[in-house]
Amino acid sequence: MSDKPLVLVTAPITTRSGYGNHSRDIVSALLDLDKYEVKVNPVRWGNTPMNALEDGNPIHDRIKECILSEPSLPKQPDLHIHIVVPNEFQPLGKKNIGVTAGIETTVPPPQWIEGMNRMDLNILTSEFSKQGFQSAEFEQQDKQGNKGPILKTTKPMETLFEGVDTNVYRPTTEISDEVKETFDTIDSDWNFLSTGHWLSGNLGEDRKDLGMLIKVFCETFKNQKNPPGLILKTSGATFSVIDREECLSKIKTIKDNVKGILPPIYFLHGDFTDDEMNQLYNHPKVRLIFHSHMEKDSVDHY
């Protein structure tokens, strides 16, 4: 062990998820400071693949060197940073910071407030989410029905907006042969693009609301002479054939319940690199990008 303060980061750092990306950004920033001895305890994030750390990527190689082979340390961390949903927050260090995107609704569940109160500081990624925790209060009762103290968030909160690596996500005219081949199958020259996980739930109930996006798109642009297209880059949690077929089935079910001549929907499924995703955003056939619920909340309150 070095003489630097020991920082333990517990996070889904190896996963292909939004929390995974955020975890990698935070650990990379800590390493750049060169003030701490950083150790990482990797955890799962639902069923998302745990293969996001790329061989030969210098940033990822540095992160790999920090990952614990066993979830234990010879001494208590000076600081524990826990990057998950708040009900999972655990104060393992001398000081503890919880990092979370929070929730897309105005009222977080009481278990999440209890988790926030276990930490010394909580960092959220949008003012919208922070305001929800600041305003939420719950009346508590014991088993006999006697009223207890009001449950509310008592620990400090700060907002740290998620950023973007402008070395990767930037304007470009360079399109790889693979992406060109993909777009050659897209007949529309004017397309919306939407990206994100298609999570569980019936129509209007999935967390990113992709199902309702498809329905509203079809209803809005049906029976038009020259409608725009919708490019949907999504998956359930994996990039398997089964996952792909489930997504296709859900798209078909939604389209079958809209009467009329429908606008085109182009479904992209599979493992794209960050560079390939940037090419999607810059391709001339993509004219407008749809935000899902969580991303829209962050943008609206930026």
DRENDO-1510 file (C-alpha; in Angstrom, 1 decimal, always signed):
<recs>
REC; n; res; u; v; w
REC; 1; MET; +0.0; +0.0; +0.0 .
REC; 2; SER; +1.2; +3.5; -0.8 .
REC; 3; ASP; +1.3; +6.6; +1.5 .
REC; 4; LYS; -1.5; +8.2; -0.6 .
REC; 5; PRO; -5.1; +8.3; +0.8 .
REC; 6; LEU; -6.9; +5.1; -0.1 .
REC; 7; VAL; -10.0; +5.5; -2.2 .
REC; 8; LEU; -12.3; +2.5; -2.9 .
REC; 9; VAL; -14.7; +2.9; -5.7 .
REC; 10; THR; -17.6; +0.4; -5.8 .
REC; 11; ALA; -19.2; +0.6; -9.2 .
REC; 12; PRO; -20.4; -1.3; -12.3 .
REC; 13; ILE; -17.2; -0.2; -14.0 .
REC; 14; THR; -16.9; -3.1; -16.4 .
REC; 15; THR; -20.5; -3.0; -17.6 .
REC; 16; ARG; -21.9; -1.6; -20.9 .
REC; 17; SER; -24.3; +0.7; -19.2 .
REC; 18; GLY; -24.8; +4.4; -18.4 .
REC; 19; TYR; -23.6; +3.8; -14.8 .
REC; 20; GLY; -20.6; +1.9; -16.3 .
REC; 21; ASN; -19.7; +4.9; -18.4 .
REC; 22; HIS; -20.1; +7.3; -15.5 .
REC; 23; SER; -18.0; +5.0; -13.3 .
REC; 24; ARG; -15.2; +4.9; -15.8 .
REC; 25; ASP; -15.2; +8.7; -16.1 .
REC; 26; ILE; -14.9; +9.2; -12.4 .
REC; 27; VAL; -12.2; +6.6; -11.9 .
REC; 28; SER; -10.2; +8.0; -14.8 .
REC; 29; ALA; -10.5; +11.5; -13.3 .
REC; 30; LEU; -9.3; +10.2; -9.9 .
REC; 31; LEU; -6.3; +8.6; -11.5 .
REC; 32; ASP; -5.5; +11.8; -13.5 .
REC; 33; LEU; -5.3; +13.7; -10.2 .
REC; 34; ASP; -2.5; +11.3; -9.0 .
REC; 35; LYS; -3.4; +12.2; -5.3 .
REC; 36; TYR; -4.9; +8.9; -4.3 .
REC; 37; GLU; -4.4; +5.2; -4.3 .
REC; 38; VAL; -7.4; +4.0; -6.2 .
REC; 39; LYS; -9.0; +0.6; -5.9 .
REC; 40; VAL; -12.1; -0.5; -7.7 .
REC; 41; ASN; -14.6; -3.2; -6.6 .
REC; 42; PRO; -16.6; -4.0; -9.7 .
REC; 43; VAL; -20.3; -5.0; -9.4 .
REC; 44; ARG; -22.9; -6.0; -11.9 .
REC; 45; TRP; -25.6; -3.8; -13.5 .
REC; 46; GLY; -28.6; -5.9; -14.2 .
REC; 47; ASN; -27.9; -8.2; -17.1 .
REC; 48; THR; -25.7; -5.8; -19.1 .
REC; 49; PRO; -22.5; -7.3; -20.4 .
REC; 50; MET; -19.4; -6.9; -18.3 .
REC; 51; ASN; -16.9; -6.6; -21.1 .
REC; 52; ALA; -16.7; -2.8; -21.6 .
REC; 53; LEU; -13.0; -2.5; -20.7 .
REC; 54; GLU; -11.2; -2.7; -24.0 .
REC; 55; ASP; -7.8; -4.3; -24.5 .
REC; 56; GLY; -5.3; -1.8; -25.8 .
REC; 57; ASN; -7.4; +1.2; -24.6 .
REC; 58; PRO; -4.9; +3.2; -22.4 .
REC; 59; ILE; -7.7; +4.7; -20.2 .
REC; 60; HIS; -9.2; +1.2; -19.7 .
REC; 61; ASP; -5.8; -0.4; -19.1 .
REC; 62; ARG; -5.2; +2.0; -16.2 .
REC; 63; ILE; -8.6; +1.2; -14.7 .
REC; 64; LYS; -8.0; -2.6; -15.0 .
REC; 65; GLU; -4.9; -2.2; -12.9 .
REC; 66; CYS; -7.1; -0.8; -10.0 .
REC; 67; ILE; -9.6; -3.6; -10.0 .
REC; 68; LEU; -9.5; -5.8; -6.9 .
REC; 69; SER; -9.2; -9.5; -7.5 .
REC; 70; GLU; -11.0; -10.1; -4.2 .
REC; 71; PRO; -13.6; -7.7; -2.6 .
REC; 72; SER; -11.4; -6.9; +0.4 .
REC; 73; LEU; -8.7; -4.5; +1.5 .
REC; 74; PRO; -6.0; -4.7; +4.2 .
REC; 75; LYS; -7.3; -1.5; +5.8 .
REC; 76; GLN; -10.4; +0.7; +5.8 .
REC; 77; PRO; -10.5; +3.1; +2.9 .
REC; 78; ASP; -10.1; +6.7; +3.7 .
REC; 79; LEU; -12.9; +7.4; +1.1 .
REC; 80; HIS; -15.5; +5.1; -0.3 .
REC; 81; ILE; -17.3; +6.2; -3.5 .
REC; 82; HIS; -20.4; +4.1; -4.2 .
REC; 83; ILE; -21.8; +4.5; -7.7 .
REC; 84; VAL; -25.1; +2.7; -7.8 .
REC; 85; VAL; -28.8; +3.4; -7.0 .
REC; 86; PRO; -29.2; +4.9; -3.5 .
REC; 87; ASN; -30.9; +1.9; -1.7 .
REC; 88; GLU; -27.6; +0.0; -2.3 .
REC; 89; PHE; -25.3; +2.7; -0.8 .
REC; 90; GLN; -23.0; +1.3; +1.9 .
REC; 91; PRO; -20.7; +3.5; +4.1 .
REC; 92; LEU; -17.5; +1.4; +4.0 .
REC; 93; GLY; -14.9; +4.2; +4.3 .
REC; 94; LYS; -13.9; +6.7; +6.9 .
REC; 95; LYS; -15.8; +9.1; +4.6 .
REC; 96; ASN; -18.4; +8.1; +2.1 .
REC; 97; ILE; -19.8; +9.6; -1.1 .
REC; 98; GLY; -22.8; +8.2; -3.0 .
REC; 99; VAL; -23.0; +8.9; -6.7 .
REC; 100; THR; -26.3; +8.3; -8.5 .
REC; 101; ALA; -28.4; +9.4; -11.5 .
REC; 102; GLY; -31.3; +9.3; -9.1 .
REC; 103; ILE; -34.8; +8.7; -10.6 .
REC; 104; GLU; -36.8; +10.1; -13.5 .
REC; 105; THR; -39.9; +10.9; -11.3 .
REC; 106; THR; -40.5; +13.7; -8.8 .
REC; 107; VAL; -40.7; +11.4; -5.7 .
REC; 108; PRO; -38.0; +8.9; -4.9 .
REC; 109; PRO; -38.9; +5.8; -2.8 .
REC; 110; PRO; -38.2; +6.0; +0.9 .
REC; 111; GLN; -35.5; +3.3; +0.7 .
REC; 112; TRP; -33.5; +5.5; -1.6 .
REC; 113; ILE; -33.7; +8.4; +0.9 .
REC; 114; GLU; -32.5; +6.0; +3.7 .
REC; 115; GLY; -29.6; +5.1; +1.4 .
REC; 116; MET; -28.7; +8.8; +0.8 .
REC; 117; ASN; -28.7; +9.4; +4.6 .
REC; 118; ARG; -26.1; +6.6; +5.1 .
REC; 119; MET; -23.5; +8.7; +3.1 .
REC; 120; ASP; -21.6; +11.8; +4.1 .
REC; 121; LEU; -22.2; +13.4; +0.7 .
REC; 122; ASN; -24.4; +12.5; -2.3 .
REC; 123; ILE; -23.7; +13.5; -5.9 .
REC; 124; LEU; -26.4; +13.5; -8.5 .
REC; 125; THR; -26.3; +14.0; -12.2 .
REC; 126; SER; -29.1; +16.5; -12.7 .
REC; 127; GLU; -30.9; +19.3; -10.9 .
REC; 128; PHE; -34.2; +17.6; -11.5 .
REC; 129; SER; -33.1; +14.5; -9.6 .
REC; 130; LYS; -31.6; +16.6; -6.8 .
REC; 131; GLN; -34.8; +18.6; -6.4 .
REC; 132; GLY; -36.8; +15.4; -6.1 .
REC; 133; PHE; -34.7; +14.2; -3.1 .
REC; 134; GLN; -34.7; +17.7; -1.5 .
REC; 135; SER; -38.5; +17.9; -1.5 .
REC; 136; ALA; -39.5; +14.3; -0.7 .
REC; 137; GLU; -40.8; +13.6; +2.8 .
REC; 138; PHE; -42.4; +10.5; +4.2 .
REC; 139; GLU; -44.4; +10.1; +7.4 .
REC; 140; GLN; -43.2; +7.1; +9.4 .
REC; 141; GLN; -45.2; +4.8; +11.7 .
REC; 142; ASP; -44.2; +1.9; +13.9 .
REC; 143; LYS; -46.0; -1.4; +14.1 .
REC; 144; GLN; -48.5; +0.0; +16.6 .
REC; 145; GLY; -49.3; +2.9; +14.3 .
REC; 146; ASN; -47.5; +5.5; +16.3 .
REC; 147; LYS; -46.1; +8.3; +14.2 .
REC; 148; GLY; -42.3; +8.6; +14.0 .
REC; 149; PRO; -40.0; +11.3; +12.7 .
REC; 150; ILE; -40.5; +12.5; +9.1 .
REC; 151; LEU; -38.2; +10.7; +6.7 .
REC; 152; LYS; -36.3; +13.1; +4.5 .
REC; 153; THR; -32.9; +13.5; +3.0 .
REC; 154; THR; -30.6; +15.0; +5.6 .
REC; 155; LYS; -27.2; +14.6; +4.1 .
REC; 156; PRO; -25.6; +17.2; +1.7 .
REC; 157; MET; -26.2; +16.9; -2.0 .
REC; 158; GLU; -24.4; +18.3; -5.0 .
REC; 159; THR; -25.0; +18.1; -8.8 .
REC; 160; LEU; -22.2; +17.0; -11.1 .
REC; 161; PHE; -23.6; +16.8; -14.6 .
REC; 162; GLU; -22.4; +13.9; -16.7 .
REC; 163; GLY; -20.0; +15.2; -19.4 .
REC; 164; VAL; -18.8; +14.0; -22.8 .
REC; 165; ASP; -15.4; +13.1; -24.0 .
REC; 166; THR; -14.9; +15.5; -26.9 .
REC; 167; ASN; -11.9; +13.5; -28.1 .
REC; 168; VAL; -14.5; +10.8; -29.1 .
REC; 169; TYR; -17.8; +12.6; -29.5 .
REC; 170; ARG; -17.2; +15.4; -31.9 .
REC; 171; PRO; -18.1; +16.5; -35.4 .
REC; 172; THR; -16.6; +14.3; -38.1 .
REC; 173; THR; -17.1; +13.4; -41.7 .
REC; 174; GLU; -15.1; +10.1; -41.4 .
REC; 175; ILE; -17.5; +7.2; -41.6 .
REC; 176; SER; -16.1; +3.6; -41.4 .
REC; 177; ASP; -16.9; +1.0; -44.1 .
REC; 178; GLU; -19.0; -0.9; -41.6 .
REC; 179; VAL; -21.2; +2.1; -40.7 .
REC; 180; LYS; -21.5; +3.0; -44.3 .
REC; 181; GLU; -22.7; -0.5; -45.1 .
REC; 182; THR; -25.3; -0.3; -42.3 .
REC; 183; PHE; -26.6; +3.0; -43.6 .
REC; 184; ASP; -26.7; +1.8; -47.2 .
REC; 185; THR; -29.7; -0.3; -46.0 .
REC; 186; ILE; -31.5; +2.9; -44.8 .
REC; 187; ASP; -33.6; +4.3; -47.7 .
REC; 188; SER; -34.7; +7.6; -45.9 .
REC; 189; ASP; -32.4; +10.6; -46.3 .
REC; 190; TRP; -34.1; +12.4; -43.3 .
REC; 191; ASN; -34.1; +10.3; -40.1 .
REC; 192; PHE; -34.6; +10.6; -36.4 .
REC; 193; LEU; -32.1; +8.7; -34.2 .
REC; 194; SER; -32.9; +7.2; -30.8 .
REC; 195; THR; -30.4; +5.2; -28.7 .
REC; 196; GLY; -30.8; +3.5; -25.3 .
REC; 197; HIS; -31.7; +0.3; -23.5 .
REC; 198; TRP; -35.2; -1.0; -24.1 .
REC; 199; LEU; -36.0; -2.1; -20.5 .
REC; 200; SER; -38.8; -4.2; -19.1 .
REC; 201; GLY; -42.4; -3.1; -19.0 .
REC; 202; ASN; -45.5; -2.9; -21.1 .
REC; 203; LEU; -46.1; +0.0; -23.6 .
REC; 204; GLY; -45.6; +3.3; -21.8 .
REC; 205; GLU; -44.1; +1.5; -18.8 .
REC; 206; ASP; -40.5; +0.8; -19.9 .
REC; 207; ARG; -38.1; +3.2; -18.1 .
REC; 208; LYS; -36.7; +4.9; -21.3 .
REC; 209; ASP; -40.2; +4.9; -22.9 .
REC; 210; LEU; -38.9; +3.6; -26.2 .
REC; 211; GLY; -42.2; +1.7; -26.9 .
REC; 212; MET; -44.2; +4.9; -26.7 .
REC; 213; LEU; -41.6; +6.7; -28.8 .
REC; 214; ILE; -42.3; +4.2; -31.6 .
REC; 215; LYS; -46.0; +4.4; -31.2 .
REC; 216; VAL; -46.1; +8.3; -31.3 .
REC; 217; PHE; -43.7; +8.3; -34.2 .
REC; 218; CYS; -45.9; +6.0; -36.2 .
REC; 219; GLU; -49.1; +7.9; -35.3 .
REC; 220; THR; -47.5; +11.2; -36.1 .
REC; 221; PHE; -46.0; +10.4; -39.5 .
REC; 222; LYS; -48.4; +7.7; -40.8 .
REC; 223; ASN; -50.0; +8.2; -44.3 .
REC; 224; GLN; -47.5; +10.9; -45.2 .
REC; 225; LYS; -46.2; +11.0; -48.8 .
REC; 226; ASN; -42.5; +11.3; -47.8 .
REC; 227; PRO; -42.2; +10.6; -44.1 .
REC; 228; PRO; -39.0; +10.7; -42.1 .
REC; 229; GLY; -37.5; +7.5; -40.8 .
REC; 230; LEU; -36.7; +6.4; -37.2 .
REC; 231; ILE; -33.3; +4.8; -36.6 .
REC; 232; LEU; -33.6; +2.8; -33.4 .
REC; 233; LYS; -30.3; +1.7; -31.9 .
REC; 234; THR; -31.3; -0.4; -28.9 .
REC; 235; SER; -31.2; -3.7; -27.1 .
REC; 236; GLY; -32.7; -5.2; -24.0 .
REC; 237; ALA; -29.5; -5.8; -22.0 .
REC; 238; THR; -27.4; -8.1; -24.2 .
REC; 239; PHE; -26.4; -8.3; -27.8 .
REC; 240; SER; -27.7; -11.9; -28.3 .
REC; 241; VAL; -29.9; -13.2; -31.1 .
REC; 242; ILE; -32.7; -13.8; -28.6 .
REC; 243; ASP; -32.5; -10.2; -27.4 .
REC; 244; ARG; -32.6; -9.0; -31.0 .
REC; 245; GLU; -35.6; -11.1; -31.8 .
REC; 246; GLU; -37.5; -9.9; -28.7 .
REC; 247; CYS; -36.9; -6.3; -29.8 .
REC; 248; LEU; -38.1; -7.0; -33.3 .
REC; 249; SER; -41.2; -8.7; -31.9 .
REC; 250; LYS; -42.0; -5.6; -29.7 .
REC; 251; ILE; -41.6; -3.3; -32.6 .
REC; 252; LYS; -43.9; -5.4; -34.8 .
REC; 253; THR; -46.6; -5.5; -32.0 .
REC; 254; ILE; -46.6; -1.7; -31.7 .
REC; 255; LYS; -46.8; -1.2; -35.5 .
REC; 256; ASP; -49.6; -3.7; -35.8 .
REC; 257; ASN; -51.7; -1.6; -33.5 .
REC; 258; VAL; -51.4; +1.6; -35.6 .
REC; 259; LYS; -53.7; +1.7; -38.6 .
REC; 260; GLY; -52.5; +3.3; -41.9 .
REC; 261; ILE; -49.4; +3.4; -44.0 .
REC; 262; LEU; -46.5; +3.7; -41.5 .
REC; 263; PRO; -43.2; +5.5; -41.7 .
REC; 264; PRO; -40.0; +3.4; -41.9 .
REC; 265; ILE; -38.3; +2.2; -38.7 .
REC; 266; TYR; -34.7; +0.9; -39.0 .
REC; 267; PHE; -33.6; -1.2; -36.1 .
REC; 268; LEU; -29.9; -1.4; -35.2 .
REC; 269; HIS; -28.8; -4.1; -32.7 .
REC; 270; GLY; -25.3; -5.0; -31.7 .
REC; 271; ASP; -22.1; -4.0; -30.0 .
REC; 272; PHE; -21.0; -0.6; -31.4 .
REC; 273; THR; -17.8; +1.1; -30.3 .
REC; 274; ASP; -17.8; +4.7; -29.0 .
REC; 275; ASP; -16.3; +5.8; -32.3 .
REC; 276; GLU; -19.0; +4.0; -34.3 .
REC; 277; MET; -21.7; +5.6; -32.1 .
REC; 278; ASN; -20.2; +9.0; -32.8 .
REC; 279; GLN; -20.4; +8.2; -36.5 .
REC; 280; LEU; -24.1; +7.5; -36.1 .
REC; 281; TYR; -24.6; +10.9; -34.6 .
REC; 282; ASN; -22.6; +12.5; -37.5 .
REC; 283; HIS; -24.0; +10.6; -40.4 .
REC; 284; PRO; -25.8; +12.9; -43.0 .
REC; 285; LYS; -28.9; +10.7; -42.9 .
REC; 286; VAL; -29.4; +11.5; -39.2 .
REC; 287; ARG; -31.0; +14.9; -38.8 .
REC; 288; LEU; -32.4; +14.9; -35.2 .
REC; 289; ILE; -31.7; +12.9; -32.1 .
REC; 290; PHE; -34.5; +11.9; -29.7 .
REC; 291; HIS; -33.6; +11.9; -25.9 .
REC; 292; SER; -35.2; +9.3; -23.7 .
REC; 293; HIS; -36.8; +10.2; -20.3 .
REC; 294; MET; -33.6; +10.3; -18.2 .
REC; 295; GLU; -31.5; +12.2; -20.7 .
REC; 296; LYS; -34.3; +14.7; -21.4 .
REC; 297; ASP; -34.6; +15.4; -17.7 .
REC; 298; SER; -30.9; +16.1; -17.5 .
REC; 299; VAL; -30.9; +18.4; -20.6 .
REC; 300; ASP; -34.0; +20.3; -19.5 .
REC; 301; HIS; -32.5; +21.2; -16.2 .
REC; 302; TYR; -29.0; +21.8; -17.3 .
</recs>
